[in-house]
Amino acid sequence: MILADERQCEILKALADETRLRLLRLLYHEELNVQELCEILDLPQPKVSRHLSVLRKASLVKDRRNGSRVFYCLNEFDEKLAHFSDLLAQIGGADHPDLEQLENCLRKRRITPAAAGWDEKVQELYNPLTALPALANLAPRGLTIADFGTGTGRLLPVLSQFADTVYAIDYSKDMLDFARERCKQLNITNVKFIHADLEKSSFYLPPCDGIIMHFVIHQLPSPATSINSVARFLKPNGRLVIIDRLKHEDEEARKQFGSFWLGFEQEQLNEWLTKSGLKNFNWNVNPDLNTPVPVFTASAQK
């Protein structure tokens, strides 16, 4: 067991060196890796690493590994050695030319990659759609959302984060079973499944804050009737959101996707939503989705 007096001696010995004081001054301001410390101090890595080892042994600094690099920061003292925190604050707060080099080093961290070609390069790093669950945190809490034509439930992992309760409605029992299994595997517990025909009014939902129809209405013989049917479930100021393809001439879509309608136009959707008692129509064509036919998002408010 190391006594407090012994630890104080180790700390004081570690402080009795100009290079180690320079290291502590820098680490007081920022967590830095060994390569950055070498660059700022203009010293070889073996010498910097040796001094860092002394500081770590004295519990003045701690390290963490990130890939092939090791980062260092100041350690926190327990109550018996808390007075050393004031001493480190005095060391860190003192003006020194190293601090100017520190700013230069941190500025290099913030260099922005070239914009040209970045979109193509970043596809190897992440898919922009992965940001959707994070966006759920921007929504108000306690929402009730209905996903009409949920299919296999591809949107449910996202919608379940937006809402306290999600109603997943579909005509196909097989699709609902698949969606239910998806939620089970992902431990999603706030989704309620309803087997119903979207074009009939024989089912009931509580008032919803939002309703989404995601690539659904192109499969319906009478989209206007279905829109009118589901709009009645909206709360005052609730929103209906429709996502589908613009009008096109791809006849293969009838066999491939079961499409009754080969896309839609803005005026068409505006008319149907207005006749369903909705207002504040909004239309947006989604760019850069690498699809042969552009996709739109239409929404309106009750």
N, C-alpha and C positions, 0 to 999 in steps of 0.2 A: 504493500500500500504506500503510495507516494503522499507524503505530508505536504500541507499547504506551504510550509517554509521551503521545502525542496522545490516545489513547483515555482515559487517566486524566484528562487535562485536560477532555475532553468530559463525563466522568462527574461530575467535581467541579463543573463549571459547572452541570450539570443539577441537582445537589443543592443549589445555592445559591439555593433559592427555597422559601418556606414552603408554597405550594400543592402543589408537586411532592413535597415531603416528606410531605404529607398523603396524596397519591395513592399513594406508595410504601408508606406504612404500611398503607393499606387493602388494597393488592394483595399485601402480604406475607401477609395472612390469607386472602384469597379472590380467585378470578378474578371480575371484575365487568364488566358492560357500561357503556357511556358513560352511558346514562340512569340507571343505579343510582349511578354516581359523582357525577353532577350532583345527584341527590336527597340523597345523604349529605352532600356538601360544601356544598349550597345555593348552587351556582354555575351560571351559564348554560352551555349546551353549548359555544358557541364558545370560551369561556375554558378549559374543561376539555379540549376537544379540542386546543387549542393547547399546553397543558402536556404532554399525553400525547404529542404529536408530538415535543417536545423529549426526553422520556424515551425514546421509541422510537429516535430518532436516536442517542442515547448508548448504545443497546443495554441500557438498564436494564429495559425492558418489551418484550413482544411481543404481537401482537394476532392474533385469529382472527375470521372472520366466520361468523355463524350466522343465516341469513336476512337480515333487514334490520338486525340488531344486530351491533355489533362488541364483542367481549370482550377484556379486557386481563389479563395476569398478569405476574409478574416473570420476567425472563430469567435464564438460567444463565450464569455467568461461566466462561471458560476458566481454565487453571491460572495464567496470567500475571496475571490480575485476580481471583484467588480471594479475596484479602483483602477485596475489596469486599462479598463475601457476608456476612462478619462485621459489616460496617458496616450493611448492610441489615437484618440480624437485630436489631441494636441499635435501629434506627429502628422496625422493625415491632413489637418487643417493648415499646416504651415506651407507657405508659398515655396515652390521649387521648380526649376526648369523641367524636371521630369513630367510635371503636370501638363505642360504644353505638348510634349511628345505623346502623352496619354490621349489628349484630344485628337491629335493626328491619327493615332491608332484607331480610336473609336470612329473617326470619320471614315476610315477605310471599311469598317464593318457596314456602314450605311450606304455604300456605293450601290446605286440601282443598276441591275442588269440592263443590257441594251433592250429597248422595246421591240426593235425589229426582230421578228422570228420568235419572240418570247412565247406567244400563244401556242405555237407548235411544240416548242421545247417543254413547256410546262405540262403538256399532256402526259409526259412520262412520269411526272411527279404526282399529279392528282387529277381526278375527274371533277369538273366544277359542280356536278350534281351532288358530290359528297358534302357540299356546303348547306344543302337543304335542311338536314336535321339541326344544324346550328342556327339557321334562321328562325326555327321554331321558338327560340328564346326571345325573339322580338314581338311575338304575339301576346295578347292579353291572356291571363290565366282563366281557367274555368269555362272554356268554350265547348259548345256542342256542335259537332260537324258530321255531315252525312256524305258518304262516298257512294253515289248512285252509279251502278254498273262497275262495282269494285273489281270484278274479274278475279284474278288470282291474288289480289290484294297488294299489288306492287307499291301503292301509295300509303298503305297503312302504317309502315314503320315511321314515316314522316308525319302523317296526320295524327297519329297517336301521341306525338310529342306536342302538337299544337293544341290538342283538346283534352279535356277531362274525359269526355265520352265521344266515341266515333261509332256511327252506324254504317255498317258495310252492307249494301243492298245489291243483290244481283238475281237475275232470272234463272241462271244456271246453278243447280245444286252442286255439280262437280266443281265449278269455279269457287263457290263458297267454301267447300271442303278444303280445297287447296289453300285458299286465303286463311282459313282457320288454322291449318297446320303451320303456315308461315308464321302467324302470330304466336303460336304455341312454341315454336322453335326459338323465336326471338324474345320470349317471355313478355309479350305484349298482352296486357290484361284489361285494357279499357276499351276494347272493340266489341260491339254487339252485332251479330250477323242476322240478316233478315233475307229470307227467300221470297222474292216478290217480283211481279211484272211491273216495269217502270211505266208502262202505258195504261195501267189500270189504277183506280183510286181505292182499291180494296184493302190497303194497308195503312197503318198509322205510325207517325213519328212525333215525338215531342218537338216543340219549336226549336229550330236550329239557328245558330249564329252564322253558319256557313254551309253551303252545299256545293259539292264539286261533281262535275260530269266529265271525266277524263277519257277522251277517245271513246265515247259511248254513242253520241247522237247519230253518228254516221251509220250505225247498225239498226237504227229504229225506223220503222216505216213512217211514223208521224212524230218527228222531233218536236214540233210545235205543241202537240198534245202532251208529250212527256214533260216538256219544260213547264207548261202550265200546271201539270199535276204536281211536280216536285216543288214549285215555287210557293205553294200554299203552306209548306212546312217551315218557311223562313220566319224568324222573329222580325219585328219592325227594325229596319236598318240592317238586317242580315243580308249577306251577299251570296249570289249564285255565280259560280265560276265554271265556264265551259272551255275545254281545251280540245281542239280537233284540227283537221287539215283544211287548208284553203281549197276552193273549188278547183278540180283538176279533171283530166280525161283518162286516168289510168284504170282501165276496165279490169285489170288483174286484181284490183283491190276488192272487187266483189267476191272473187273466189278466195283470195288470200286472207282477207279480214272480215268477210261477211258483210260488206258495205252495201246498204241500200242507197246511200247518198255518196256521190263522189265529191266530198268537200262542201264548203259553205262560203258565202260572201258576207261581208260586214252588214250590208243593208238588211239582209235576210235575218241574221241573228238579232239585230236591233229591233226589227219588227216583232219577232216572236217574243222577245223579252219584254217589250213594251206592252204587248197584248196580255202578258201574264201579270201585269200590274207592277212591273219593276221599273226603276228609274236609274239615273246616273250611269248610263251605259258607257262602258269602256272597252276599247278594242286595241289589241296589240299583236303584231306579227312577230313571232319569236325568231331572232336571227341566229345564224351560225349553229344550227343543230345537225348539219350534215345529212339532211333528209332530202329525198328527191322532190318532195312537195312541202312547201313551207307550212308551218304550224302556227295557229293563232290561239290567243287567249281572249275570250269575251267575258265580261262580267257586268252585273247590274245589281242594284240595291232595292230592297223592299221598302 
